Amino acid sequence: MIKKNLLWVQLKLTKFPEYRDSNARLYYAYLRDHGYNIDNSIKDFLKDMEKGVIPHMDSIGRTSRKIQEEYPNLRGEFWGKRKQKAVKIKHEILHDC
């Protein structure tokens, strides 16, 4: 799924800097741009996600993180903070093992 959406996500991160720090906004744009009826009930939305009609939000988020890793100019203003937090958590987990 990541490869399938790679170009779309990269174009959106380039054109809309506000999507760089918000996977929710990026995902909403994905649904809208791909013709998904955003007025569906939450029940129908979850069923569609389960059936694979639409990708999971995490899939779009992972794609965004992959692109931001490779293209520093597409990183949001909070990218460094998130990265530092991830390293800290990793060290805490490894320390506790």
C-alpha positions in Angstrom: 0.0 0.0 0.0 2.9 2.4 0.7 4.3 2.2 -2.8 0.8 2.7 -4.3 0.3 6.0 -2.4 3.9 7.2 -2.5 3.6 9.7 -5.3 0.2 11.1 -4.1 1.5 11.6 -0.5 4.8 13.3 -1.8 2.8 15.7 -4.0 0.5 16.6 -1.1 3.4 17.2 1.3 5.0 19.4 -1.3 1.9 21.4 -2.1 0.4 21.6 1.4 2.9 22.1 4.2 0.2 22.0 6.8 -0.2 18.2 6.0 3.4 17.5 7.1 2.5 17.5 10.8 -1.0 16.1 10.6 -1.7 12.6 9.4 -5.4 13.2 10.1 -5.5 16.1 7.6 -3.5 14.2 5.1 -5.8 11.2 5.4 -8.9 13.3 5.1 -7.4 14.8 1.9 -6.7 11.3 0.6 -10.3 10.2 1.2 -11.6 13.3 -0.5 -9.3 13.2 -3.5 -10.0 9.5 -4.1 -13.8 10.0 -4.2 -14.6 8.5 -0.9 -18.0 9.6 0.5 -16.8 11.4 3.7 -20.5 11.7 4.8 -20.6 7.9 5.4 -21.5 6.7 8.9 -18.5 5.7 11.1 -19.8 2.1 10.9 -19.6 2.1 7.1 -16.3 3.8 7.2 -14.8 1.1 9.5 -16.4 -1.6 7.3 -14.8 -0.1 4.2 -11.5 0.1 5.9 -11.8 -3.6 7.0 -12.7 -4.7 3.5 -9.8 -2.8 2.0 -12.0 -0.3 0.1 -9.9 2.5 1.7 -6.5 2.2 3.3 -5.9 2.4 7.0 -4.9 5.8 8.3 -1.7 4.2 9.5 -0.8 3.3 6.0 -0.9 6.9 4.8 1.0 8.0 8.0 3.8 5.5 7.3 4.1 6.6 3.8 4.3 10.2 5.0 7.1 9.3 7.5 9.0 7.4 4.8 8.9 10.4 2.5 9.9 12.8 5.2 12.8 10.5 6.1 14.1 10.6 2.5 13.3 14.3 1.8 14.2 16.6 4.7 12.6 19.5 2.9 9.2 17.9 3.3 9.4 17.5 7.1 7.0 19.4 9.3 8.1 21.7 12.1 7.5 19.0 14.7 9.5 16.2 12.9 12.6 16.7 15.0 10.6 16.6 18.2 8.9 13.4 17.2 12.2 11.9 16.3 13.8 12.8 19.6 10.9 11.4 21.5 11.1 8.1 19.5 14.8 7.8 20.4 14.1 8.4 24.0 11.3 5.8 24.1 13.6 3.3 22.3 16.3 3.8 24.9 13.8 3.4 27.8 12.5 0.2 26.3 16.0 -1.2 25.8 17.0 -0.2 29.2 14.1 -2.0 30.8 14.8 -5.3 29.0 
